[in-house]
Amino acid sequence: MPNIFPDPITNLPQADIPLNGIQAYLSQSTGHQIVFMDFSEDVELPEHNHAGQWGIVVNGKIDLFIAGVKHTFSKGDSYYIPEGVNHAAKIYAGYADVTFFNQENRYKVK
């Protein structure tokens, strides 16, 4: 599957995210991170929480369970998960997004 993101994104450092079937590119700043994620396999994320997260779906579909409520997002949709709110996800192969994390240390460089 060709990469959905252009060279300026894929030339960023890869993010160390311990999931199968993910390519993730990290834009690091003081106080936050922006991660460009592309999934080639289905992934289920268990319930967890962290600092605030906003994302926009570039391709595919994701089911987000935010505070126990299921929301389905697809290409062009955006979502927001406030700080400390429990959430889980079912990510489908072909999903890609751009995610802003309101913390500078969510992920490390691979």
C-alpha positions, 0 to 999 in steps of 0.5 A: 500500500503506498504511503498516504502522506507526502515526503515532507511528512514521511521524512519526519522522525518515526514515532515509537508506537508499539502497535502492529501495522502502523507507520507514524511520523512525529512532529515535535514541539514544546508542549505538544506533538503532532503525529501522522498515523497510517494503519495497514492492519486492524488494531484494537486499543484498550481503554486508557487516558492521557492529555487532550487529543484532537484528530482529523481522519485522512482516510478509512474508519475508526470506532472511538469509545469515548467515556463509554460512548461509541462514535464512528469517524471516517474521512474528513471527520474530526474528533476531540478527547478531553484530558483524562477521559477514558477512551478505547478504539477499533482502528480498521486497516487503511485508516490514517489520521493527523493527531494533535496530543496536548503533551510533548512527551506522548511518544518518543522517536523510534 
